[in-house]
Amino acid sequence: MAKKLSLSDTLFDIFNYSFLALIFIITFYPFWNILVVSLNDATDSVRGGLYLWPRIFTLDSYATIFRNTELLVSVKVTVLRTLIGTPLSVLAICMMAYSLSKRELIAWRYLTLFFIFTMYFGGGLIPTYMIIKSLGLIDSFWVFIFPGLIGVFLMILVRTYIEGLPAELEESAKIDGANDLEIFAKVVLPLCIPVLATIALFIGIGHWNSWYDSYIYTYKPDLKTLQAVLVKILNQFQTGTMLSEAEALANSSKRIPVSGESIRMAVTMVATIPIVMVYPFVQRYFVKGIMMGAIKS
């Protein structure tokens, strides 16, 4: 039998749902407005007044940007660095976390302090650039992968998660004759799926949204990431000293009515939607992975 709510409980629920609905509208509407402008006819958008849906629906802006070679190449680079960098980082982080979860490891305390030290102190941009240059990674695709292969914070999450696993599992595996590599691959990795899915989401978003390393370490146009091209378009569109990339795209096709604003909105959506679509697939692992990786049971 359902419990009857008191007046105070009902008012409290109404306040909570109203507050959450307000927060949702405030956070979601800017994204929705960008989508509406990108899907509306460019010549009609200058009238303003676009709020909930396009007045004149068209895909001309998207058709224009997907004919641009620079954008298509940047999408390819971003997808490749995300698909290659994410699993490599997850594997490297998990291996490091498994090693540091063994307190009997020689110099375990000093190794742990060494990694934690790098979370708070860095060499700076110029020393980092000099090291990357000495390694021959300038203007190389692998500059997107190797320098940030291991994130210490994520490694600590995974290590704490592994330390919370029952020790009897590894002991029974050793009794059956399994070595450390077999225990890691057949026992630890399958049990770490929640936390690995969580850090994979973090790493994937980091790779997809990264633009600064492309600006600093690459000069070839065919190595620019999608976000770097997007930043270039946004910056040039906001300056009046030169023809913006968005206007250049708009003028590249005389038959299709597009504008710099519609191009800018369309590029923003192209850069945002793919990574947003990943969330539903890892949502069920997210909270469990964070909680069990942050608090040792």
Backbone as CSV, one residue per row, in Angstrom:
resi,resn,N_x,N_y,N_z,CA_x,CA_y,CA_z,C_x,C_y,C_z
1,MET,0.841,-1.194,0.000,0.000,0.000,0.000,0.872,1.238,0.000
2,ALA,0.624,2.146,-0.931,1.459,3.324,-1.064,1.252,4.247,0.123
3,LYS,2.369,4.798,0.608,2.316,5.715,1.739,1.867,7.093,1.269
4,LYS,0.906,7.670,1.973,0.396,8.988,1.613,1.373,10.059,2.045
5,LEU,1.733,10.928,1.125,2.697,11.978,1.414,2.027,13.116,2.146
6,SER,2.756,13.690,3.090,2.254,14.858,3.799,2.364,16.091,2.908
7,LEU,1.748,17.176,3.351,1.770,18.409,2.571,3.191,18.936,2.419
8,SER,3.982,18.850,3.493,5.364,19.341,3.428,6.193,18.504,2.467
9,ASP,5.986,17.175,2.455,6.720,16.316,1.525,6.333,16.619,0.081
10,THR,5.052,16.862,-0.157,4.591,17.185,-1.512,5.185,18.503,-1.994
11,LEU,5.169,19.507,-1.134,5.748,20.804,-1.506,7.249,20.684,-1.750
12,PHE,7.894,19.859,-0.927,9.338,19.669,-1.103,9.639,19.002,-2.440
13,ASP,8.841,17.979,-2.830,9.029,17.304,-4.119,8.768,18.260,-5.276
14,ILE,7.741,19.089,-5.154,7.440,20.056,-6.209,8.600,21.031,-6.376
15,PHE,9.145,21.480,-5.271,10.283,22.407,-5.333,11.491,21.735,-5.976
16,ASN,11.757,20.499,-5.593,12.917,19.788,-6.151,12.779,19.598,-7.652
17,TYR,11.621,19.096,-8.095,11.425,18.853,-9.523,11.443,20.160,-10.313
18,SER,10.883,21.215,-9.746,10.897,22.510,-10.433,12.314,23.045,-10.550
19,PHE,13.079,22.896,-9.490,14.467,23.371,-9.507,15.300,22.590,-10.513
20,LEU,15.135,21.256,-10.539,15.880,20.425,-11.485,15.465,20.730,-12.926
21,ALA,14.168,20.976,-13.137,13.709,21.330,-14.480,14.305,22.657,-14.928
22,LEU,14.402,23.611,-14.008,15.000,24.913,-14.330,16.479,24.757,-14.687
23,ILE,17.197,23.952,-13.907,18.617,23.711,-14.197,18.778,23.054,-15.558
24,PHE,17.900,22.095,-15.869,17.962,21.411,-17.167,17.755,22.397,-18.313
25,ILE,16.769,23.274,-18.167,16.487,24.237,-19.232,17.662,25.190,-19.420
26,ILE,18.240,25.660,-18.314,19.348,26.617,-18.393,20.561,25.997,-19.071
27,THR,20.828,24.734,-18.763,22.012,24.082,-19.323,21.800,23.539,-20.723
28,PHE,20.558,23.132,-21.026,20.296,22.497,-22.317,19.949,23.497,-23.408
29,TYR,19.319,24.597,-23.062,18.831,25.506,-24.094,19.932,26.092,-24.981
30,PRO,21.089,26.517,-24.438,22.135,27.024,-25.351,22.543,26.004,-26.410
31,PHE,22.659,24.744,-26.001,22.989,23.688,-26.951,21.887,23.532,-27.995
32,TRP,20.633,23.569,-27.548,19.502,23.437,-28.459,19.443,24.620,-29.428
33,ASN,19.739,25.823,-28.940,19.693,26.998,-29.801,20.751,26.922,-30.904
34,ILE,21.932,26.404,-30.560,22.972,26.222,-31.577,22.494,25.249,-32.652
35,LEU,21.846,24.167,-32.217,21.320,23.188,-33.165,20.253,23.811,-34.063
36,VAL,19.366,24.610,-33.481,18.294,25.239,-34.255,18.871,26.187,-35.301
37,VAL,19.847,27.016,-34.910,20.450,27.957,-35.857,21.175,27.223,-36.973
38,SER,21.847,26.116,-36.624,22.591,25.373,-37.644,21.673,24.698,-38.648
39,LEU,20.442,24.406,-38.242,19.484,23.731,-39.124,18.538,24.705,-39.826
40,ASN,18.665,25.981,-39.538,17.777,26.968,-40.140,18.440,27.608,-41.358
41,ASP,17.615,28.083,-42.274,18.129,28.798,-43.442,18.913,30.024,-43.001
42,ALA,20.122,30.196,-43.555,21.029,31.249,-43.100,20.458,32.637,-43.332
43,THR,19.835,32.850,-44.475,19.272,34.167,-44.768,18.086,34.482,-43.869
44,ASP,17.397,33.466,-43.401,16.271,33.677,-42.492,16.747,33.894,-41.057
45,SER,17.918,33.322,-40.697,18.409,33.417,-39.322,18.734,34.853,-38.927
46,VAL,19.110,35.697,-39.896,19.487,37.077,-39.569,18.302,37.859,-39.021
47,ARG,17.077,37.393,-39.228,15.900,38.050,-38.668,15.812,37.863,-37.166
48,GLY,16.516,36.837,-36.627,16.441,36.551,-35.210,15.139,35.854,-34.859
49,GLY,14.894,35.739,-33.571,13.642,35.144,-33.126,13.586,33.640,-33.199
50,LEU,14.744,32.983,-33.355,14.779,31.518,-33.359,14.899,31.023,-31.918
51,TYR,13.932,30.266,-31.463,13.926,29.849,-30.077,13.835,28.332,-29.916
52,LEU,12.785,27.727,-30.431,12.543,26.320,-30.145,12.771,25.409,-31.341
53,TRP,12.556,25.886,-32.555,12.735,25.039,-33.727,13.022,25.913,-34.941
54,PRO,13.625,25.330,-35.983,13.936,26.128,-37.181,12.665,26.582,-37.886
55,ARG,12.701,27.807,-38.418,11.572,28.285,-39.224,11.619,27.699,-40.623
56,ILE,12.839,27.656,-41.193,13.027,27.087,-42.533,14.119,26.024,-42.417
57,PHE,13.700,24.783,-42.329,14.663,23.693,-42.114,15.521,23.473,-43.353
58,THR,16.842,23.348,-43.132,17.768,23.054,-44.222,19.048,22.458,-43.661
59,LEU,19.700,21.642,-44.466,20.987,21.037,-44.103,22.127,21.641,-44.919
60,ASP,21.904,22.840,-45.460,22.899,23.461,-46.330,24.214,23.723,-45.600
61,SER,24.153,24.155,-44.340,25.378,24.441,-43.592,26.211,23.183,-43.411
62,TYR,25.553,22.070,-43.097,26.275,20.812,-42.917,26.818,20.304,-44.246
63,ALA,26.058,20.486,-45.320,26.549,20.079,-46.634,27.784,20.880,-47.019
64,THR,27.819,22.141,-46.622,28.960,22.992,-46.962,30.211,22.591,-46.203
65,ILE,30.086,22.362,-44.884,31.281,22.056,-44.111,31.835,20.680,-44.451
66,PHE,30.971,19.745,-44.838,31.464,18.414,-45.170,32.090,18.362,-46.564
67,ARG,31.999,19.453,-47.315,32.742,19.542,-48.569,34.094,20.204,-48.373
68,ASN,34.361,20.690,-47.164,35.635,21.347,-46.875,36.691,20.304,-46.521
69,THR,37.776,20.297,-47.255,38.815,19.275,-47.074,39.465,19.360,-45.704
70,GLU,39.740,20.566,-45.229,40.416,20.728,-43.942,39.586,20.144,-42.801
71,LEU,38.300,20.383,-42.824,37.438,19.856,-41.779,37.353,18.336,-41.836
72,LEU,37.259,17.784,-43.034,37.181,16.334,-43.170,38.459,15.666,-42.675
73,VAL,39.601,16.265,-42.989,40.875,15.715,-42.513,40.962,15.813,-40.993
74,SER,40.505,16.929,-40.433,40.561,17.108,-38.980,39.653,16.100,-38.270
75,VAL,38.506,15.788,-38.859,37.634,14.766,-38.277,38.340,13.416,-38.265
76,LYS,39.018,13.095,-39.351,39.755,11.829,-39.430,40.841,11.756,-38.367
77,VAL,41.594,12.848,-38.197,42.664,12.868,-37.198,42.093,12.703,-35.794
78,THR,41.008,13.404,-35.506,40.415,13.338,-34.172,39.865,11.948,-33.878
79,VAL,39.194,11.346,-34.844,38.655,9.999,-34.644,39.782,8.997,-34.438
80,LEU,40.843,9.107,-35.229,41.966,8.180,-35.091,42.650,8.318,-33.740
81,ARG,42.900,9.554,-33.301,43.590,9.723,-32.023,42.713,9.246,-30.870
82,THR,41.397,9.369,-31.009,40.502,8.888,-29.956,40.445,7.368,-29.934
83,LEU,40.335,6.747,-31.112,40.230,5.287,-31.181,41.541,4.600,-30.835
84,ILE,42.669,5.239,-31.136,43.973,4.635,-30.833,44.439,5.017,-29.430
85,GLY,44.301,6.278,-29.077,44.823,6.753,-27.799,44.059,6.236,-26.596
86,THR,42.747,6.097,-26.717,41.953,5.684,-25.555,42.276,4.267,-25.091
87,PRO,42.234,3.244,-25.952,42.557,1.900,-25.453,44.008,1.756,-25.005
88,LEU,44.944,2.440,-25.683,46.341,2.373,-25.256,46.517,2.994,-23.875
89,SER,45.871,4.111,-23.625,45.971,4.752,-22.315,45.331,3.900,-21.226
90,VAL,44.165,3.330,-21.540,43.494,2.478,-20.554,44.375,1.285,-20.192
91,LEU,44.984,0.661,-21.199,45.856,-0.493,-20.935,47.078,-0.095,-20.124
92,ALA,47.722,1.015,-20.496,48.920,1.464,-19.776,48.585,1.850,-18.342
93,ILE,47.480,2.544,-18.150,47.082,2.958,-16.804,46.757,1.746,-15.945
94,CYS,46.053,0.783,-16.524,45.682,-0.402,-15.763,46.913,-1.228,-15.375
95,MET,47.866,-1.355,-16.275,49.101,-2.089,-15.960,49.891,-1.390,-14.860
96,MET,49.982,-0.056,-14.956,50.692,0.686,-13.922,49.968,0.589,-12.588
97,ALA,48.637,0.687,-12.619,47.867,0.603,-11.382,47.999,-0.772,-10.737
98,TYR,48.003,-1.823,-11.557,48.158,-3.178,-11.005,49.520,-3.351,-10.348
99,SER,50.543,-2.792,-10.965,51.891,-2.893,-10.384,51.980,-2.143,-9.061
100,LEU,51.431,-0.935,-9.016,51.524,-0.128,-7.801,50.537,-0.569,-6.728
101,SER,49.636,-1.479,-7.053,48.740,-2.003,-6.027,49.425,-3.058,-5.168
102,LYS,50.622,-3.483,-5.574,51.382,-4.487,-4.830,52.333,-3.792,-3.871
103,ARG,51.975,-3.791,-2.605,52.784,-3.095,-1.605,54.167,-3.719,-1.458
104,GLU,54.306,-4.974,-1.860,55.620,-5.629,-1.746,56.569,-5.250,-2.869
105,LEU,56.123,-4.425,-3.805,56.975,-3.974,-4.902,58.156,-3.182,-4.364
106,ILE,59.344,-3.443,-4.906,60.552,-2.740,-4.451,60.386,-1.234,-4.693
107,ALA,60.681,-0.437,-3.675,60.582,1.031,-3.721,59.159,1.479,-4.031
108,TRP,58.189,0.701,-3.526,56.785,1.030,-3.802,56.427,2.431,-3.339
109,ARG,56.840,2.808,-2.130,56.493,4.119,-1.586,57.094,5.245,-2.423
110,TYR,58.349,5.079,-2.837,59.025,6.139,-3.599,58.437,6.259,-5.017
111,LEU,58.082,5.133,-5.598,57.451,5.187,-6.914,56.099,5.894,-6.842
112,THR,55.341,5.592,-5.784,54.048,6.247,-5.621,54.205,7.744,-5.447
113,LEU,55.144,8.154,-4.607,55.391,9.586,-4.403,55.880,10.253,-5.684
114,PHE,56.657,9.522,-6.461,57.163,10.069,-7.722,56.015,10.393,-8.671
115,PHE,55.072,9.488,-8.780,53.938,9.725,-9.676,53.023,10.828,-9.134
116,ILE,52.789,10.826,-7.816,51.946,11.866,-7.238,52.584,13.244,-7.400
117,PHE,53.891,13.305,-7.330,54.598,14.581,-7.493,54.277,15.219,-8.842
118,THR,54.155,14.396,-9.872,53.883,14.937,-11.211,52.469,15.495,-11.343
119,MET,51.580,15.181,-10.395,50.240,15.744,-10.432,50.240,17.216,-10.050
120,TYR,51.207,17.626,-9.245,51.224,18.983,-8.710,52.295,19.873,-9.327
121,PHE,53.322,19.275,-9.897,54.418,20.058,-10.439,54.749,19.585,-11.847
122,GLY,54.944,20.554,-12.749,55.325,20.238,-14.123,56.492,21.092,-14.566
123,GLY,57.124,20.674,-15.631,58.292,21.397,-16.108,57.969,22.679,-16.845
124,GLY,56.723,22.841,-17.288,56.367,24.025,-18.056,56.321,23.738,-19.542
125,LEU,55.837,24.698,-20.295,55.622,24.498,-21.720,56.923,24.355,-22.495
126,ILE,57.880,25.238,-22.242,59.122,25.220,-23.033,59.923,23.941,-22.807
127,PRO,60.181,23.507,-21.541,60.883,22.225,-21.361,60.129,21.047,-21.972
128,THR,58.799,21.067,-21.847,58.017,19.985,-22.447,58.167,19.977,-23.959
129,TYR,58.112,21.153,-24.557,58.276,21.247,-26.010,59.657,20.750,-26.436
130,MET,60.691,21.100,-25.665,62.058,20.669,-26.007,62.198,19.154,-25.915
131,ILE,61.568,18.554,-24.915,61.635,17.100,-24.776,60.920,16.416,-25.936
132,ILE,59.723,16.911,-26.259,58.963,16.321,-27.359,59.714,16.486,-28.677
133,LYS,60.366,17.624,-28.847,61.143,17.844,-30.071,62.343,16.901,-30.129
134,SER,62.999,16.704,-28.993,64.158,15.804,-28.970,63.751,14.357,-29.244
135,LEU,62.517,14.009,-28.945,62.011,12.657,-29.213,61.525,12.498,-30.652
136,GLY,61.560,13.579,-31.416,61.137,13.515,-32.811,59.639,13.417,-33.000
137,LEU,58.871,13.952,-32.041,57.420,13.848,-32.121,56.750,15.083,-32.697
138,ILE,57.516,16.134,-32.958,56.935,17.323,-33.565,56.454,16.979,-34.976
139,ASP,55.253,17.430,-35.295,54.633,17.140,-36.586,54.498,15.640,-36.825
140,SER,54.193,14.928,-35.747,53.953,13.487,-35.839,52.612,13.172,-35.189
141,PHE,51.901,12.225,-35.756,50.610,11.835,-35.181,50.764,11.312,-33.765
142,TRP,51.906,10.684,-33.461,52.093,10.060,-32.156,52.316,11.069,-31.043
143,VAL,52.448,12.346,-31.382,52.533,13.371,-30.338,51.199,13.501,-29.616
144,PHE,50.121,13.036,-30.250,48.811,13.039,-29.603,48.627,11.857,-28.662
145,ILE,49.476,10.844,-28.781,49.266,9.588,-28.055,50.225,9.440,-26.878
146,PHE,51.536,9.478,-27.143,52.528,9.095,-26.137,52.697,10.083,-24.981
147,PRO,52.764,11.410,-25.187,53.003,12.306,-24.046,51.951,12.218,-22.943
148,GLY,50.724,11.977,-23.294,49.676,11.887,-22.274,49.149,10.482,-22.087
149,LEU,50.009,9.496,-22.278,49.548,8.104,-22.250,49.021,7.695,-20.879
150,ILE,49.654,8.176,-19.810,49.259,7.791,-18.452,48.836,9.040,-17.683
151,GLY,47.614,9.029,-17.181,47.141,10.073,-16.281,47.220,9.572,-14.853
152,VAL,47.944,10.294,-14.007,48.206,9.811,-12.652,46.918,9.730,-11.833
153,PHE,46.065,10.724,-11.965,44.809,10.697,-11.207,43.972,9.472,-11.566
154,LEU,43.866,9.190,-12.864,43.107,8.014,-13.293,43.786,6.733,-12.845
155,MET,45.120,6.736,-12.835,45.851,5.563,-12.374,45.571,5.289,-10.897
156,ILE,45.461,6.357,-10.100,45.165,6.184,-8.676,43.760,5.632,-8.481
157,LEU,42.818,6.081,-9.303,41.466,5.534,-9.236,41.465,4.031,-9.487
158,VAL,42.167,3.626,-10.543,42.202,2.199,-10.888,42.956,1.414,-9.815
159,ARG,44.042,1.960,-9.307,44.811,1.262,-8.273,43.967,1.042,-7.022
160,THR,43.238,2.065,-6.604,42.385,1.939,-5.428,41.297,0.892,-5.662
161,TYR,40.761,0.861,-6.873,39.747,-0.143,-7.222,40.334,-1.544,-7.126
162,ILE,41.538,-1.743,-7.662,42.186,-3.057,-7.627,42.485,-3.470,-6.196
163,GLU,42.909,-2.517,-5.372,43.211,-2.841,-3.978,41.962,-3.281,-3.221
164,GLY,40.795,-2.866,-3.708,39.545,-3.258,-3.063,39.034,-4.619,-3.477
165,LEU,39.677,-5.239,-4.460,39.252,-6.580,-4.881,39.678,-7.616,-3.850
166,PRO,38.921,-8.692,-3.671,39.290,-9.729,-2.695,40.657,-10.347,-3.021
167,ALA,41.524,-10.386,-2.039,42.865,-10.948,-2.243,42.809,-12.447,-2.513
168,GLU,41.717,-13.089,-2.075,41.602,-14.542,-2.255,41.544,-14.931,-3.729
169,LEU,41.064,-14.007,-4.589,40.989,-14.316,-6.009,42.382,-14.536,-6.599
170,GLU,43.301,-13.667,-6.275,44.667,-13.812,-6.780,45.357,-15.008,-6.136
171,GLU,45.094,-15.230,-4.863,45.729,-16.362,-4.182,45.287,-17.686,-4.794
172,SER,44.010,-17.804,-5.098,43.525,-19.048,-5.707,44.086,-19.218,-7.114
173,ALA,44.253,-18.099,-7.833,44.836,-18.181,-9.173,46.293,-18.629,-9.102
174,LYS,47.013,-18.141,-8.104,48.412,-18.553,-7.945,48.506,-20.032,-7.575
175,ILE,47.577,-20.488,-6.772,47.567,-21.913,-6.408,47.351,-22.781,-7.645
176,ASP,46.552,-22.259,-8.589,46.303,-22.998,-9.838,47.449,-22.865,-10.826
177,GLY,48.496,-22.147,-10.461,49.682,-22.050,-11.307,49.729,-20.837,-12.210
178,ALA,48.866,-19.851,-12.008,48.859,-18.659,-12.861,49.967,-17.707,-12.442
179,ASN,50.622,-17.108,-13.435,51.635,-16.099,-13.132,50.981,-14.721,-13.069
180,ASP,51.796,-13.686,-12.830,51.252,-12.337,-12.658,50.557,-11.831,-13.920
181,LEU,51.125,-12.154,-15.082,50.515,-11.696,-16.326,49.158,-12.350,-16.543
182,GLU,49.046,-13.629,-16.249,47.767,-14.326,-16.398,46.746,-13.826,-15.378
183,ILE,47.201,-13.552,-14.164,46.291,-13.015,-13.152,45.770,-11.652,-13.589
184,PHE,46.669,-10.830,-14.139,46.268,-9.495,-14.586,45.255,-9.587,-15.725
185,ALA,45.508,-10.448,-16.699,44.672,-10.511,-17.891,43.353,-11.256,-17.650
186,LYS,43.386,-12.317,-16.840,42.214,-13.180,-16.708,41.406,-12.943,-15.431
187,VAL,42.019,-12.305,-14.439,41.325,-12.097,-13.164,41.051,-10.622,-12.918
188,VAL,42.090,-9.808,-12.989,41.964,-8.397,-12.617,41.200,-7.601,-13.671
189,LEU,41.592,-7.715,-14.933,40.953,-6.920,-15.992,39.438,-7.135,-16.080
190,PRO,38.949,-8.387,-16.076,37.481,-8.555,-16.143,36.738,-7.940,-14.971
191,LEU,37.372,-7.927,-13.794,36.719,-7.362,-12.619,36.780,-5.844,-12.584
192,CYS,37.644,-5.267,-13.419,37.837,-3.813,-13.414,37.050,-3.109,-14.515
193,ILE,36.120,-3.802,-15.151,35.386,-3.202,-16.264,34.681,-1.898,-15.878
194,PRO,34.017,-1.808,-14.702,33.362,-0.530,-14.372,34.314,0.652,-14.315
195,VAL,35.429,0.498,-13.620,36.356,1.619,-13.497,37.095,1.873,-14.808
196,LEU,37.341,0.823,-15.585,38.003,1.015,-16.874,37.087,1.737,-17.851
197,ALA,35.789,1.414,-17.816,34.836,2.134,-18.672,34.768,3.598,-18.278
198,THR,34.883,3.866,-16.986,34.836,5.250,-16.505,36.040,6.046,-16.985
199,ILE,37.229,5.501,-16.800,38.415,6.249,-17.223,38.510,6.305,-18.745
200,ALA,37.978,5.283,-19.432,37.950,5.335,-20.894,37.101,6.507,-21.365
201,LEU,36.007,6.775,-20.660,35.169,7.929,-21.000,35.947,9.223,-20.806
202,PHE,36.631,9.346,-19.679,37.427,10.544,-19.424,38.500,10.730,-20.498
203,ILE,39.208,9.654,-20.803,40.299,9.744,-21.770,39.764,10.043,-23.161
204,GLY,38.677,9.366,-23.538,38.093,9.612,-24.859,37.631,11.043,-25.026
205,ILE,36.982,11.590,-24.002,36.561,12.989,-24.068,37.771,13.906,-24.164
206,GLY,38.834,13.575,-23.414,40.045,14.384,-23.478,40.656,14.400,-24.863
207,HIS,40.714,13.240,-25.505,41.258,13.183,-26.868,40.354,13.921,-27.858
208,TRP,39.057,13.744,-27.726,38.139,14.360,-28.684,38.163,15.884,-28.563
209,ASN,38.238,16.388,-27.336,38.177,17.834,-27.114,39.539,18.516,-27.171
210,SER,40.593,17.758,-27.325,41.929,18.348,-27.286,42.209,19.172,-28.534
211,TRP,42.772,20.342,-28.331,43.159,21.214,-29.446,44.511,21.888,-29.197
212,TYR,44.879,22.050,-27.916,46.082,22.813,-27.603,47.338,22.107,-28.093
213,ASP,47.407,20.783,-27.925,48.594,20.059,-28.392,48.709,20.115,-29.906
214,SER,47.577,20.157,-30.599,47.620,20.297,-32.052,48.154,21.667,-32.449
215,TYR,47.807,22.693,-31.697,48.298,24.036,-31.966,49.800,24.151,-31.711
216,ILE,50.270,23.516,-30.646,51.662,23.705,-30.211,52.628,22.793,-30.954
217,TYR,52.260,21.534,-31.162,53.219,20.535,-31.618,53.080,20.148,-33.086
218,THR,52.072,20.633,-33.769,51.918,20.284,-35.185,51.777,21.539,-36.031
219,TYR,52.304,21.459,-37.254,52.227,22.569,-38.195,51.592,22.142,-39.516
220,LYS,51.599,20.855,-39.778,51.015,20.360,-41.021,49.487,20.438,-40.946
221,PRO,48.831,20.915,-41.979,47.366,20.985,-41.965,46.699,19.612,-41.823
222,ASP,47.370,18.559,-42.314,46.753,17.233,-42.242,46.922,16.572,-40.875
223,LEU,47.467,17.312,-39.882,47.573,16.801,-38.521,46.758,17.632,-37.527
224,LYS,46.006,18.581,-38.029,45.185,19.407,-37.159,43.923,18.640,-36.741
225,THR,43.581,18.745,-35.464,42.401,18.060,-34.949,41.142,18.885,-35.207
226,LEU,40.009,18.240,-35.042,38.733,18.909,-35.287,38.555,20.111,-34.371
227,GLN,38.904,19.948,-33.105,38.743,21.057,-32.168,39.685,22.207,-32.495
228,ALA,40.888,21.904,-32.992,41.813,22.964,-33.385,41.267,23.753,-34.565
229,VAL,40.683,23.061,-35.524,40.070,23.749,-36.667,38.867,24.554,-36.204
230,LEU,38.103,24.012,-35.262,36.953,24.740,-34.731,37.395,26.012,-34.021
231,VAL,38.434,25.920,-33.203,38.959,27.108,-32.520,39.449,28.137,-33.531
232,LYS,40.094,27.674,-34.581,40.567,28.575,-35.639,39.397,29.314,-36.283
233,ILE,38.335,28.585,-36.576,37.167,29.210,-37.197,36.521,30.209,-36.252
234,LEU,36.369,29.831,-34.985,35.735,30.721,-34.025,36.561,31.982,-33.803
235,ASN,37.883,31.817,-33.685,38.740,32.982,-33.458,38.749,33.921,-34.653
236,GLN,38.859,33.358,-35.840,38.904,34.196,-37.026,37.546,34.838,-37.299
237,PHE,36.482,34.147,-36.908,35.153,34.718,-37.128,34.934,35.931,-36.228
238,GLN,35.566,35.946,-35.053,35.354,37.021,-34.101,36.269,38.212,-34.349
239,THR,37.240,38.103,-35.236,38.126,39.214,-35.540,37.708,39.844,-36.855
240,GLY,37.822,41.152,-36.939,37.419,41.856,-38.147,38.568,42.207,-39.045
241,THR,39.750,41.703,-38.753,40.928,42.080,-39.510,41.151,41.217,-40.744
242,MET,40.448,40.092,-40.816,40.651,39.201,-41.950,39.357,38.453,-42.233
243,LEU,39.254,37.884,-43.416,38.094,37.076,-43.767,38.113,35.807,-42.936
244,SER,37.060,35.585,-42.207,37.025,34.439,-41.306,36.928,33.142,-42.085
245,GLU,37.345,32.079,-41.409,37.231,30.749,-42.008,35.770,30.413,-42.249
246,ALA,34.919,30.853,-41.338,33.501,30.590,-41.517,32.950,31.291,-42.748
247,GLU,33.352,32.552,-42.967,32.884,33.257,-44.148,33.480,32.664,-45.419
248,ALA,34.720,32.192,-45.323,35.326,31.560,-46.485,34.561,30.310,-46.892
249,LEU,34.133,29.542,-45.866,33.320,28.365,-46.164,31.971,28.782,-46.742
250,ALA,31.429,29.868,-46.195,30.132,30.317,-46.683,30.192,30.774,-48.129
251,ASN,31.292,31.395,-48.520,31.419,31.902,-49.880,31.924,30.859,-50.871
252,SER,32.280,29.680,-50.357,32.841,28.662,-51.240,31.789,28.065,-52.159
253,SER,30.527,28.221,-51.803,29.459,27.699,-52.650,28.440,28.803,-52.879
254,LYS,28.319,29.272,-54.102,27.401,30.364,-54.406,25.967,29.879,-54.521
255,ARG,25.788,28.615,-54.727,24.437,28.098,-54.930,23.734,27.794,-53.617
256,ILE,24.479,27.645,-52.524,23.885,27.282,-51.250,23.908,28.496,-50.328
257,PRO,22.759,28.970,-49.837,22.720,30.147,-48.981,23.137,29.825,-47.546
258,VAL,24.391,30.056,-47.231,24.890,29.866,-45.879,25.607,31.128,-45.450
259,SER,25.868,31.235,-44.145,26.558,32.394,-43.599,27.627,31.933,-42.638
260,GLY,28.462,32.881,-42.210,29.494,32.541,-41.241,28.910,32.039,-39.937
261,GLU,27.799,32.634,-39.505,27.172,32.206,-38.261,26.638,30.781,-38.366
262,SER,25.968,30.453,-39.477,25.422,29.107,-39.631,26.538,28.068,-39.733
263,ILE,27.630,28.434,-40.399,28.777,27.520,-40.488,29.365,27.290,-39.110
264,ARG,29.496,28.356,-38.341,30.075,28.237,-37.000,29.216,27.326,-36.125
265,MET,27.914,27.485,-36.181,27.024,26.643,-35.387,27.073,25.190,-35.853
266,ALA,27.118,24.973,-37.157,27.153,23.612,-37.686,28.448,22.898,-37.285
267,VAL,29.572,23.607,-37.351,30.844,23.008,-36.958,30.825,22.671,-35.470
268,THR,30.242,23.539,-34.659,30.136,23.265,-33.227,29.346,21.988,-32.961
269,MET,28.250,21.798,-33.690,27.448,20.592,-33.512,28.201,19.348,-33.961
270,VAL,28.911,19.446,-35.075,29.676,18.304,-35.571,30.740,17.892,-34.563
271,ALA,31.322,18.865,-33.873,32.371,18.564,-32.893,31.807,18.071,-31.568
272,THR,30.532,18.328,-31.307,29.955,18.022,-29.996,29.143,16.735,-29.973
273,ILE,28.316,16.529,-30.981,27.356,15.423,-30.953,28.017,14.044,-30.814
274,PRO,29.087,13.724,-31.573,29.633,12.354,-31.463,30.050,11.965,-30.060
275,ILE,30.705,12.873,-29.324,31.168,12.497,-27.988,30.007,12.453,-27.003
276,VAL,28.951,13.255,-27.239,27.767,13.204,-26.369,27.063,11.863,-26.506
277,MET,27.080,11.287,-27.702,26.405,10.016,-27.944,27.070,8.851,-27.228
278,VAL,28.287,9.048,-26.725,28.987,7.964,-26.035,28.444,7.768,-24.625
279,TYR,27.955,8.828,-24.006,27.547,8.763,-22.607,26.531,7.666,-22.297
280,PRO,25.478,7.490,-23.080,24.493,6.456,-22.706,25.076,5.051,-22.610
281,PHE,26.164,4.788,-23.342,26.719,3.439,-23.361,27.577,3.139,-22.129
282,VAL,28.081,4.169,-21.459,28.958,3.957,-20.299,28.350,4.493,-19.017
283,GLN,27.128,4.990,-19.094,26.502,5.604,-17.927,26.349,4.614,-16.775
284,ARG,26.004,3.367,-17.090,25.762,2.384,-16.030,27.045,2.019,-15.290
285,TYR,28.215,2.264,-15.914,29.481,1.991,-15.238,30.016,3.211,-14.496
286,PHE,29.515,4.384,-14.852,30.169,5.624,-14.440,30.198,5.799,-12.918
287,VAL,29.012,5.801,-12.290,28.945,6.059,-10.857,29.640,4.957,-10.071
288,LYS,29.404,3.701,-10.464,30.029,2.586,-9.759,31.541,2.653,-9.869
289,GLY,32.056,2.990,-11.041,33.494,3.054,-11.237,34.132,4.161,-10.424
290,ILE,33.486,5.325,-10.390,34.037,6.442,-9.633,34.006,6.167,-8.141
291,MET,32.897,5.659,-7.624,32.771,5.428,-6.191,33.726,4.365,-5.697
292,MET,33.815,3.263,-6.423,34.672,2.179,-5.959,36.141,2.455,-6.234
293,GLY,36.409,3.377,-7.196,37.794,3.747,-7.431,38.292,4.829,-6.512
294,ALA,37.360,5.594,-5.928,37.763,6.695,-5.061,37.786,6.300,-3.593
295,ILE,37.004,5.270,-3.193,36.908,4.862,-1.804,37.313,3.402,-1.678
296,LYS,38.304,3.160,-0.930,38.762,1.774,-0.760,37.862,1.059,0.227
297,SER,37.314,-0.056,-0.232,36.415,-0.826,0.649,37.212,-1.693,1.600
